[in-house]
Amino acid sequence: MVYFRMFLVALRLAWPFLLAPWRSPLLRWRVETYGMLDEHGRLLHADAITPGRFLTFTLRHRVALLRFLRWAALLR
């Protein structure tokens, strides 16, 4: 049951940009505030997030992202 609710939370966060989540202003802002660095070691601006960088971010931080989805699913 928790996994289904986690899926619903993820779907709700990415819904308007389901096929291209790196275009979502909310998700881009979250990646930017999480402190992702570019190849020169500078903080990455939200406008510079590409599909590859978004995928790298989600793979590198998948445990934290799943922990957040579980927390959000258990709030209700």
C-alpha positions as a printed NumPy array, in Angstrom:
array([[  0.   ,   0.   ,   0.   ],
       [  2.833,   2.388,   0.82 ],
       [  4.47 ,   1.785,  -2.566],
       [  1.262,   2.68 ,  -4.359],
       [  1.012,   5.917,  -2.386],
       [  4.672,   6.646,  -3.15 ],
       [  3.84 ,   6.177,  -6.829],
       [  0.918,   8.588,  -6.506],
       [  3.122,  11.219,  -4.856],
       [  5.723,  10.894,  -7.618],
       [  2.999,  11.094, -10.241],
       [  1.498,  14.199,  -8.631],
       [  4.897,  15.952,  -8.501],
       [  5.768,  15.236, -12.126],
       [  2.31 ,  15.111, -13.716],
       [  2.385,  18.075, -16.127],
       [  5.895,  17.042, -17.198],
       [  5.546,  13.279, -16.897],
       [  7.422,  12.464, -20.102],
       [ 10.056,  15.165, -19.525],
       [ 10.458,  15.676, -15.75 ],
       [ 13.635,  17.756, -16.198],
       [ 11.385,  20.51 , -17.617],
       [  9.272,  20.728, -14.459],
       [  9.931,  24.046, -12.699],
       [  9.347,  22.413,  -9.307],
       [ 11.754,  19.53 ,  -9.896],
       [ 14.382,  21.784, -11.512],
       [ 14.198,  24.1  ,  -8.519],
       [ 14.588,  21.159,  -6.127],
       [ 17.632,  19.872,  -8.016],
       [ 19.132,  23.365,  -7.956],
       [ 18.546,  23.833,  -4.223],
       [ 19.872,  20.339,  -3.481],
       [ 23.276,  21.649,  -4.532],
       [ 24.075,  19.82 ,  -7.764],
       [ 27.422,  20.942,  -9.195],
       [ 28.394,  21.387, -12.822],
       [ 31.612,  20.056, -14.358],
       [ 33.568,  23.087, -13.057],
       [ 32.437,  22.612,  -9.458],
       [ 29.981,  25.524,  -9.467],
       [ 26.376,  25.231,  -8.349],
       [ 24.146,  24.26 , -11.238],
       [ 21.436,  26.743, -12.181],
       [ 17.943,  25.356, -12.807],
       [ 18.024,  26.514, -16.441],
       [ 21.136,  24.405, -17.081],
       [ 19.526,  21.092, -16.104],
       [ 19.505,  18.725, -19.054],
       [ 17.984,  15.247, -19.332],
       [ 21.404,  13.694, -18.715],
       [ 22.089,  15.783, -15.631],
       [ 18.61 ,  15.055, -14.305],
       [ 19.144,  11.313, -14.801],
       [ 22.54 ,  11.515, -13.118],
       [ 20.992,  13.357, -10.185],
       [ 18.157,  10.854,  -9.765],
       [ 20.493,   7.867,  -9.938],
       [ 23.031,   9.374,  -7.563],
       [ 20.397,  10.402,  -4.996],
       [ 17.832,   7.617,  -5.512],
       [ 17.91 ,   6.499,  -1.883],
       [ 17.169,  10.012,  -0.609],
       [ 14.465,  10.48 ,  -3.241],
       [ 12.782,   7.202,  -2.304],
       [ 13.011,   8.152,   1.378],
       [ 11.283,  11.458,   0.559],
       [  8.526,   9.691,  -1.406],
       [  7.967,   7.286,   1.487],
       [  7.782,  10.189,   3.943],
       [  5.349,  12.084,   1.717],
       [  3.21 ,   8.966,   1.232],
       [  2.944,   8.415,   4.994],
       [  1.842,  12.004,   5.717],
       [ -1.777,  11.358,   4.808]])
